[in-house]
Amino acid sequence: MTEIIALPACLSPCLDVTTQRRLACLIEAVLAMTGRVTMLGISRWTEQGGSYRTVQRFFNPHLDWLRLHWFFIRHHLLTEKEVVLIGGDQTTVTKAGKKISGLDRFFCSLYGKAVPGLSFLTLSLISVGARKSYPVLTEQVLKEAPQEEKPPSQGSKKKGSKKKGRGRPKGSRNRNRRDVELSPFLQFLQQALKTLLALIGTELSVVYFVYDGALGNNAGVQMVRQCALHLISKLHYDAALYLPYEGPYRGKGARRKYGDKLNYGHLPVGYLQSSSTDKGMRTDIYQMQVWHKWFADRLNVVIMVKTHLHTQKTARVVLFSSDLDLPWDQLIDYYSLALPNRVQLSRRPTILGAGEFYEHPSKAGSQCRQFRPVHGQYHRRAQTLFGVFVDECAGPESLVPSGSPLKVFLSGLFIKDSLF
């Protein structure tokens, strides 16, 4: 336990001595406790000097959790020469109630439907060498209130008005697809991404941002490119893609850009990069540079086709990147590294009890009245920091015996120290 408590010593530039002492008490309690993770529960698992009022005083002041996460990850988990990606994902925590700020219905992949709760966006630094993700920034996602539609006025429709004709309006000009209007969510995601990049600075060279199919559109690509990053994401399995035109020039007008439309049933053999068979399943991987009529630039696309040899049924996944020089194996590897990140984010509320961190301000005492209505602004970020401690303690050079669950081991240490 003493080795674990010594890990946050690198946070001294951000915390005073009193806050460091309180943090040491909380780390020892949160990593050892079982059951509901509440402020009262934390105080019951702390030793001398960790009363309920001490826990309240720790969460009451404003702490720069973003810098705390970055300092800990930079000192203990990452090196300057390491290849690092930025991964992002949303996670939903189910929550009952009516007066909590941001409470709405959000889609949860674990349930396969929209559920009432709170949604959070988390950006993580993904180490390619260690094949681990470390959450750094966590922000609550708020839905915009629906705008009321104005009833049409009586004089809006004039008699004898002409109907809109078919085709393109006369005199209209081509639009620059790079000048896109970002949705409120994309603006929120871009601001979080810029905040993380400003914190990292020049200490790490980050090139790629990995996200799920929610950014598989032109607006998502342009948002990431405005942050000087390349996007790795996923397209719909039947996206309308076109091969570049390689025929002769007609001699007048603009050069033709789009060639034949990609037929997923008969992909060109010349683009085949790998083919393997395992347990009656054949996996074919294709890579090509293609156009999409809704995207401003060409895309580096990797198509994975799985075929059941007995039934001949097929399934495919279409990954893409805005970096045209990224090899197919690295593109698949980088995107697959984001999958454990999503599993980690979906399980972390269960492991560390994020769903129980919320407390009503009226029950938290006079020292905690500065909490926002979501009640988890500081708890969520502290929970993320505790999760990084868990990842560090359960790493390759683990401080915990192999084959022993972390919580059971630490709980045993706590009981042993209390009894003996």
C-alpha positions in Angstrom: 0.0 0.0 0.0 2.9 2.4 0.7 4.2 2.0 -2.8 0.8 3.0 -4.2 0.5 6.0 -1.9 3.9 7.2 -3.1 2.8 7.3 -6.8 1.0 10.7 -6.6 4.1 12.5 -5.4 4.5 13.9 -8.9 1.4 16.0 -8.3 3.1 18.3 -5.8 3.3 21.2 -8.2 -0.5 21.2 -8.5 -1.5 20.4 -4.9 -0.7 21.9 -1.5 0.4 19.7 1.4 -3.1 19.5 3.0 -4.8 18.4 -0.3 -2.0 15.8 -0.9 -2.7 14.3 2.6 -6.4 14.2 1.9 -5.8 12.6 -1.5 -3.6 9.9 0.1 -6.5 9.0 2.4 -9.0 8.9 -0.4 -6.8 6.7 -2.6 -6.3 4.2 0.1 -10.0 4.1 0.8 -11.4 4.0 -2.8 -9.0 1.3 -4.0 -9.8 -0.9 -0.9 -13.5 -0.3 -0.4 -16.3 -2.5 -1.7 -20.0 -1.7 -2.3 -21.4 1.8 -3.0 -18.7 4.5 -3.6 -20.2 7.5 -1.8 -18.6 10.2 0.3 -19.9 8.6 3.4 -18.6 5.2 2.3 -15.2 6.6 1.6 -15.0 8.1 5.0 -15.8 4.7 6.6 -12.9 3.1 4.8 -10.3 5.7 5.6 -8.0 5.6 8.6 -7.3 8.3 11.1 -7.5 11.8 9.5 -10.1 10.8 6.9 -13.4 11.8 8.4 -16.5 12.6 6.5 -15.8 16.3 6.8 -12.3 15.8 5.4 -13.7 14.0 2.4 -16.1 16.9 1.9 -13.3 19.5 2.2 -11.3 17.6 -0.4 -14.0 17.9 -3.1 -15.1 21.4 -2.1 -12.3 23.5 -3.6 -11.7 23.8 -7.3 -8.9 21.4 -8.5 -7.4 21.4 -11.9 -8.1 17.7 -12.6 -7.0 17.9 -16.2 -3.5 18.9 -15.1 -3.5 16.3 -12.4 -4.3 13.6 -14.8 -1.7 14.8 -17.3 1.1 15.1 -14.7 0.5 11.6 -13.4 0.3 10.0 -16.9 3.4 11.9 -18.1 5.6 10.9 -15.1 4.6 7.3 -14.7 3.0 5.9 -17.9 4.3 7.6 -21.1 7.7 8.4 -22.6 8.6 11.1 -25.1 9.5 8.7 -27.9 6.4 6.6 -27.6 3.7 6.6 -30.3 0.6 8.1 -28.7 -3.0 8.4 -30.1 -5.9 10.4 -28.8 -9.1 8.4 -28.5 -12.5 9.6 -27.6 -15.8 8.1 -26.7 -19.1 8.8 -24.9 -20.3 6.8 -22.0 -23.7 6.8 -20.4 -24.4 6.3 -16.7 -28.0 5.4 -15.9 -29.5 7.8 -13.3 -33.0 8.2 -11.9 -34.4 11.6 -11.0 -35.9 14.7 -12.5 -33.9 17.7 -11.2 -30.4 16.7 -12.1 -28.7 19.0 -14.6 -28.1 17.3 -17.9 -30.5 14.3 -17.2 -31.9 13.1 -20.5 -32.3 10.0 -22.6 -29.0 8.9 -24.2 -28.2 5.9 -26.3 -26.4 3.2 -24.4 -24.8 0.3 -26.4 -24.9 -2.0 -23.3 -28.7 -1.8 -23.4 -29.1 -1.3 -27.2 -31.5 1.6 -26.7 -31.8 5.1 -25.2 -31.9 5.1 -21.4 -32.5 7.9 -18.9 -29.2 9.0 -17.4 -26.1 11.2 -17.8 -23.7 11.2 -20.7 -20.0 12.0 -20.5 -17.3 12.5 -23.1 -13.9 11.2 -22.3 -10.6 11.8 -24.2 -7.8 9.4 -23.5 -4.2 9.1 -24.5 -3.6 5.7 -26.0 -0.1 4.2 -25.8 0.6 2.0 -28.9 3.5 0.3 -27.3 1.9 -0.6 -24.0 -1.5 -1.0 -25.8 -3.3 0.8 -23.0 -5.5 3.9 -22.8 -5.3 6.5 -20.0 -8.3 8.8 -19.6 -7.3 12.5 -19.2 -10.3 14.7 -19.9 -13.9 14.0 -18.9 -16.8 16.4 -19.6 -20.5 16.1 -19.3 -22.5 16.1 -22.5 -25.6 18.3 -22.4 -28.4 18.2 -24.9 -29.8 21.4 -26.4 -33.4 22.3 -25.6 -35.6 21.7 -28.7 -36.5 24.9 -30.4 -40.2 25.7 -30.8 -41.3 25.9 -34.3 -43.1 29.1 -35.2 -46.5 28.7 -36.7 -46.7 29.8 -40.4 -48.2 33.2 -40.8 -51.3 33.7 -42.9 -49.5 35.8 -45.5 -46.6 33.4 -46.0 -48.3 31.6 -48.9 -49.1 33.9 -51.7 -51.7 33.0 -54.3 -50.3 32.0 -57.7 -46.7 31.4 -56.3 -44.6 29.1 -58.4 -43.6 25.7 -57.1 -39.9 24.9 -56.8 -38.7 23.3 -59.9 -36.7 20.1 -60.2 -32.9 20.2 -60.4 -30.3 22.7 -59.4 -31.5 26.3 -59.0 -30.3 28.7 -61.7 -27.3 30.7 -60.8 -26.2 28.6 -57.8 -22.5 28.1 -57.2 -20.5 25.2 -55.9 -19.9 25.1 -52.2 -16.6 24.5 -50.6 -17.0 21.3 -48.6 -14.1 22.3 -46.3 -16.2 25.2 -44.9 -18.7 23.3 -42.9 -21.0 24.5 -40.1 -20.2 22.3 -37.1 -23.1 21.0 -35.0 -23.2 21.9 -31.2 -21.8 18.4 -30.4 -18.9 18.8 -32.8 -18.1 22.2 -31.4 -18.1 20.8 -27.9 -15.8 17.9 -29.0 -13.5 20.3 -30.9 -13.1 22.5 -27.8 -12.3 19.5 -25.6 -9.8 18.3 -28.2 -8.1 21.7 -28.4 -7.9 21.9 -24.6 -6.1 18.5 -24.4 -3.7 19.5 -27.2 -2.9 22.8 -25.5 -2.2 20.9 -22.3 0.1 18.4 -24.0 2.0 21.0 -26.0 5.2 19.8 -27.6 6.0 17.1 -25.0 4.2 14.5 -27.1 3.8 14.2 -30.9 0.2 13.2 -31.5 -0.9 12.7 -35.1 -4.1 10.7 -35.0 -7.5 11.0 -33.3 -9.5 7.8 -33.1 -13.3 8.0 -32.8 -16.2 5.7 -33.6 -18.6 6.0 -36.5 -20.2 9.2 -35.1 -17.5 11.1 -37.0 -17.8 9.1 -40.2 -18.9 12.2 -42.1 -17.4 15.3 -43.8 -18.1 17.6 -40.8 -16.3 15.2 -38.5 -13.3 15.0 -40.7 -13.1 18.8 -41.1 -13.5 19.3 -37.4 -10.5 17.1 -36.7 -8.4 18.5 -39.5 -8.9 22.0 -38.0 -7.1 20.7 -34.9 -4.1 19.7 -37.1 -4.8 16.0 -36.6 -5.8 13.1 -38.8 -9.0 11.2 -38.2 -9.4 7.4 -37.9 -13.0 6.3 -37.9 -15.6 4.0 -39.5 -18.0 4.4 -42.4 -21.3 2.7 -42.9 -20.9 -0.8 -44.3 -22.6 0.2 -47.6 -21.2 3.7 -48.0 -21.3 5.0 -51.6 -17.6 5.1 -52.6 -16.1 5.9 -56.0 -12.8 4.9 -57.4 -10.7 7.8 -58.9 -11.3 8.3 -62.6 -8.2 7.2 -64.6 -9.6 7.6 -68.1 -8.6 10.2 -70.8 -9.4 13.9 -70.6 -12.4 14.9 -72.8 -10.7 18.1 -73.8 -13.1 20.6 -72.3 -14.5 21.5 -69.0 -13.3 20.3 -65.6 -11.5 17.0 -65.4 -13.6 14.1 -64.3 -13.1 13.1 -60.7 -15.4 10.2 -60.0 -14.8 6.8 -61.6 -16.8 3.6 -61.2 -18.9 3.1 -58.1 -17.4 0.6 -55.7 -19.2 -2.8 -55.8 -18.8 -4.5 -52.5 -19.8 -7.8 -53.9 -16.9 -7.8 -56.4 -14.1 -5.7 -55.0 -11.0 -5.3 -57.3 -8.4 -8.0 -56.7 -5.6 -5.5 -57.3 -6.5 -3.8 -54.0 -6.3 -7.0 -51.9 -3.7 -6.7 -49.2 -4.2 -9.8 -47.1 -6.2 -13.0 -47.0 -6.4 -15.6 -44.3 -8.6 -18.5 -43.3 -9.3 -19.6 -39.7 -12.0 -22.0 -38.4 -14.0 -21.9 -41.5 -13.9 -18.1 -41.8 -12.0 -16.3 -44.6 -10.9 -12.7 -43.9 -10.0 -10.5 -46.9 -8.6 -7.0 -46.3 -8.6 -4.4 -49.1 -7.0 -0.9 -49.1 -7.7 1.8 -51.6 -8.0 5.6 -52.0 -11.6 6.5 -52.9 -13.9 9.4 -53.2 -17.2 10.0 -51.4 -19.4 12.7 -52.9 -20.1 14.2 -49.5 -16.5 14.4 -48.4 -14.1 17.2 -49.5 -11.0 15.1 -50.0 -10.1 11.5 -50.9 -10.2 8.9 -48.1 -7.8 6.1 -47.2 -10.2 3.2 -46.9 -9.6 -0.3 -45.5 -12.4 -2.8 -46.1 -12.4 -6.0 -44.1 -14.7 -8.8 -45.5 -15.4 -11.9 -43.6 -16.9 -14.9 -45.5 -18.3 -18.0 -43.9 -17.0 -20.8 -46.2 -19.9 -23.2 -45.5 -22.8 -20.8 -45.8 -21.1 -18.1 -48.0 -22.6 -15.4 -45.8 -20.4 -12.2 -45.7 -20.0 -9.3 -43.3 -17.8 -6.3 -43.7 -16.4 -3.3 -41.9 -15.3 -0.1 -43.6 -12.6 1.9 -41.8 -11.1 5.1 -43.1 -8.5 7.7 -42.3 -7.8 11.2 -43.6 -4.1 10.3 -43.9 -3.6 8.8 -47.3 -0.2 7.4 -46.4 -1.2 5.3 -43.4 -0.7 1.6 -44.1 -3.6 -0.7 -43.8 -2.2 -2.8 -40.9 -1.5 0.3 -38.8 -5.0 1.7 -39.5 -6.6 -1.5 -38.3 -4.3 -1.6 -35.3 -4.9 2.0 -34.3 -8.7 1.6 -34.6 -8.7 -1.6 -32.6 -6.8 0.1 -29.8 -9.8 2.3 -29.2 -12.1 -0.7 -28.6 -10.5 -1.5 -25.1 -10.9 2.2 -24.4 -14.6 2.0 -24.9 -14.9 -1.2 -22.8 -12.8 0.5 -20.1 -15.1 3.6 -20.1 -18.3 1.5 -20.0 -17.0 -0.7 -17.1 -15.2 2.0 -15.1 -18.5 3.4 -13.6 -19.3 -0.1 -12.5 -15.9 -0.9 -11.1 -15.4 2.4 -9.2 -19.1 3.2 -8.5 -19.4 6.3 -10.6 -23.2 5.9 -10.6 -23.1 6.3 -6.8 -20.9 9.4 -6.7 -23.8 11.8 -7.0 -25.0 13.5 -3.9 -27.7 16.1 -3.5 -26.2 19.5 -2.4 -28.7 19.7 0.5 -27.3 16.5 1.9 -23.7 17.3 1.4 -23.4 19.9 4.1 -22.5 23.6 4.0 -18.9 22.8 2.9 -20.1 21.3 -0.5 -22.7 23.9 -1.7 -20.5 24.9 -4.6 -21.2 21.5 -6.3 -23.0 21.8 -9.6 -26.4 20.0 -9.9 -24.8 17.0 -11.6 -23.0 16.4 -8.2 -20.2 14.5 -10.0 -18.1 17.3 -11.5 -15.3 16.7 -9.1 -16.2 13.1 -8.2 -16.1 12.0 -11.9 -12.6 13.5 -12.4 -11.3 12.1 -9.1 -12.8 8.7 -10.2 -10.9 8.9 -13.4 -7.7 9.6 -11.5 -8.3 6.7 -9.2 -8.9 4.6 -12.3 -5.5 5.6 -13.6 -4.1 4.4 -10.3 -5.8 1.1 -10.8 -4.2 0.8 -14.3 -0.8 1.6 -12.9 -1.1 -0.9 -10.1 -2.3 -3.6 -12.4 0.3 -3.0 -15.1 3.1 -5.3 -16.3 5.2 -4.4 -13.3 2.3 -4.8 -10.9 2.5 -4.0 -7.2 -0.2 -6.7 -6.7 0.4 -10.5 -6.8 -0.5 -12.1 -10.1 -3.9 -13.8 -10.2 -5.3 -11.7 -7.3 -8.0 -9.1 -8.0 -6.9 -5.7 -7.0 -9.8 -4.8 -4.8 -9.7 -8.1 -2.9 -6.0 -7.8 -2.3 -6.2 -4.2 -1.1 -9.3 -4.9 1.0 -7.3 -7.7 2.7 -4.4 -5.4 3.4 -6.8 -2.8 4.9 -8.5 -5.4 7.2 -5.1 -6.8 8.2 -3.8 -3.4 9.1 -7.0 -2.6 11.0 -7.0 -5.9 13.1 -3.3 -6.3 13.7 
